[in-house]
Amino acid sequence: MFRLIAWGSKVLEDQGFKRYQYGTVKAPVPEMGRVIKTSDHLWKIISFIRSINPPGTNPPEKVIPGKYTPPVEDSAGEAPH
């Protein structure tokens, strides 16, 4: 989770990690390593996220297994909104 937030999903995918779709979010995780000042701040954010949504506690009806499919770009090179 630390690397995902710090580097973003694009960097991890470039390193060979595969993204799987969970829930309804389809956008990539943005790189936040330059915004979050220290690793201590990032660990506090991760701790907060885990406190409100511990691993394995998503209700089954909210988890959608399957591979992530990136949005198709239109002729102008923009993804649909």
C-alpha positions in Angstrom: 0.0 0.0 0.0 2.9 2.3 0.8 4.4 2.0 -2.7 1.0 2.2 -4.4 0.3 5.6 -2.7 3.8 6.9 -3.0 4.5 5.9 -6.6 1.0 5.5 -8.1 -0.4 2.5 -9.9 1.2 3.3 -13.3 4.8 2.9 -11.9 3.8 -0.4 -10.2 2.2 -1.7 -13.4 5.3 -0.8 -15.4 7.3 -2.9 -12.9 5.1 -5.9 -13.7 2.4 -5.7 -11.0 -1.2 -6.3 -12.3 -4.1 -4.2 -11.3 -7.3 -6.0 -10.4 -10.6 -4.1 -10.2 -12.3 -3.9 -6.8 -15.4 -1.9 -6.3 -16.4 0.7 -9.0 -13.2 2.8 -9.1 -11.6 2.5 -12.6 -9.1 5.4 -12.5 -5.4 4.8 -11.8 -4.0 5.7 -8.4 -2.1 9.0 -8.7 1.5 9.4 -7.6 1.4 11.1 -4.2 5.0 10.7 -3.1 5.8 14.3 -3.9 2.7 15.6 -2.1 3.1 13.7 1.2 6.1 15.3 3.0 7.5 12.3 4.9 7.2 8.5 5.1 5.9 9.0 8.7 3.0 11.1 7.3 2.3 8.4 4.7 2.2 5.6 7.3 -0.3 7.7 9.3 -2.5 7.9 6.3 -2.2 4.2 5.7 -3.0 3.6 9.4 -6.2 5.7 9.1 -7.3 3.9 5.9 -6.8 0.6 7.6 -8.7 1.7 10.7 -11.8 2.6 8.8 -11.6 -0.3 6.3 -9.5 -3.2 7.7 -8.3 -5.8 5.2 -10.9 -8.4 4.4 -13.9 -6.4 5.7 -15.4 -5.3 2.4 -18.9 -6.7 2.1 -19.0 -9.4 -0.7 -21.6 -7.4 -2.7 -19.2 -4.4 -2.9 -16.2 -6.4 -4.2 -16.1 -7.0 -8.0 -13.3 -9.4 -8.9 -11.8 -9.3 -12.4 -9.0 -7.6 -14.3 -8.9 -3.9 -14.7 -9.6 -2.7 -18.3 -8.3 0.8 -19.1 -10.8 3.2 -20.7 -10.7 3.5 -24.4 -9.5 6.9 -25.7 -11.5 8.8 -28.3 -10.1 10.1 -31.6 -8.9 13.3 -29.8 -6.8 11.1 -27.4 -9.0 11.7 -24.4 -10.6 9.1 -22.2 -14.4 9.4 -21.7 -15.5 11.1 -18.5 
